[in-house]
């Protein structure tokens, strides 16, 4: 069974970054994602918030549960 950290590593690969580049982009300490992966640890909600601020295309439901698509597609609503 895949955990959130496994899906995050998949996303990092998808966007073409190294784990270090990703850590820097979200303001995490150097080695954060690799340490979480190595320890099979959970990602804190504060880190998930930072990830979504920088990468709004990442589907938070997919990241946390594995359901749906990795990326979200935005639809424009028109109001009557």
N, C-alpha and C positions, 0 to 999 in steps of 0.2 A: 504494500500500500504506500502510495506516495504522500509525502508531507508537504506542507507549505514551502519549506526550504528547497525541496526538490523541484517544485514548480517555479520557484524564483530562479533557481539555477538554469532552468530551461528558458525562462524569459531573458535572462542575461545573455545566454548564447544566441537567442533569437535576435536581440538588438545588436549583436556583434561586439559586445564589450568584454573585457576581461573582468574578473571579479574585483580586482583592485580599482579599475576605472569606474565600475558600478558603485563601489563603496564611496569613492570620492564624489561621484555625481549626486548621491543622496545625503552626503554629509555624515556618513558613518565612519567609524574608525577603520584604518587600514587593516584588512584581513577579516573584517566582520563576517561577510557572507561565507567565506571558506571555513571560518571557525564554527559558524552555526551548522554548516554542512557536516563538518568532521564530527561534531558532537551530537548530530541529529537533533539539534535544539529547535525550539520554537522562536519565531520572529516576534519581537515586541510590537504592540500596536502603534507606538510612537514611530518606529521604523517603517511600518506599513504606511502610515500617514505620509511620511517623507517620500517614500517610493511613489505613492499615488500623486503627490504634488509635482514630482519631476516627470513621471511617466503616466499621464492621465489616460493614455490609451490602454493601460493594463487593466484587465477586468478583475476587480477585487473579489468577486464571487469565485471566479476560476482560481485565483491565487489561493484563496482560503479553503475552498471545498473541492476544487478540481472539476466543477460542473460548468458547462458552457464553453465558450471560446476564450482563448488567451487575450484577445484584443476586443475592446468594445467598439461598436460602431454607433456613432451619434446620429440620431434622426432629428430633423427639425420639425417641431410641432407648429401647426398653424391653428390659431384660435379663431373661432367664428366672429 
